[in-house]
Amino acid sequence: MKLITEEVQHVKFITEGKGADKKMYIEGVFLQGDICNRNGRMYPMQTLAKEVARYNEAFVNKGRALGELGHPDGPTVNLDRVSHKIVSLEQKGSNFVGKAQLLETPMGKIAKSLIGEGVCLGVSSRGVGSLKLTNEGHKIVGEDFMLATAADIVADPSAPDAFVQGIMEGKEWVWEGGILREQLASKTQRRINTLVDGRVLQEHKIELFQEFLSNL
């Protein structure tokens, strides 16, 4: 199964309550079905509705639907980076509209501070599943799709580095002893994580790409 991420720019930030009862939320379309998105992927509505129902029952309804500040490169939710809790995820036509409460965790406080300073943030869903390429060049998400989280909070969602995103999504994940484990390109991803400077990353793209291919 591949790591699959989808980014959404148009979410709104709302505040409810006053004083000690004041809470901040993000709200908007988290997932969309039956349309080919800007990443060239399409989620069949039946597949997406089935998985959202499972996610709601297993996570949202039990207060376990968490998301992170930033975008990790795997399907696991890291508790030390949790910034919000998804409190609802409802179908409206071919969209699934979500609402998430920003928490009083260190990452939640950072998210609140960024929003308060006028930083434009977006959300990104994260899951694993198979992809089937159509004759038109589109990728259909398979019935084995599973959500890790309906929404991480991300910065500048409209301009991800296509190469780095491709490496992340090129990994394979397999079930092993009840745990999702990375199968391919782990060495490449570790290298990417060390190249935090954009200029250095640009200079090493060819080398990294060749390294990635050697892991396939």
Salt bridges, closest charged atoms under 4 A:
GLU6 OE2 - ARG41 NE 2.58
GLU7 OE1 - ARG38 NH2 3.71
GLU16 OE2 - LYS99 NZ 2.76
GLU27 OE1 - LYS12 NZ 3.65
GLU51 OE2 - ARG54 NH2 2.58
GLU68 OE2 - ARG126 NH2 3.46
ASP73 OD2 - LYS171 NZ 3.27
GLU104 OE2 - LYS112 NZ 2.22
ASP152 OD2 - HIS71 ND1 3.37
ASP152 OD2 - ARG126 NE 2.73
ASP161 OD2 - LYS205 NZ 3.31
GLU169 OE1 - ARG41 NH1 2.83
GLU172 OE2 - LYS2 NZ 3.04
GLU176 OE2 - ARG181 NE 3.39
GLU182 OE2 - LYS171 NZ 3.60
GLU203 OE2 - ARG199 NH1 2.92
GLU207 OE2 - ARG191 NH2 2.93
GLU211 OE2 - LYS187 NZ 3.84
GLU211 OE1 - ARG191 NH1 3.47
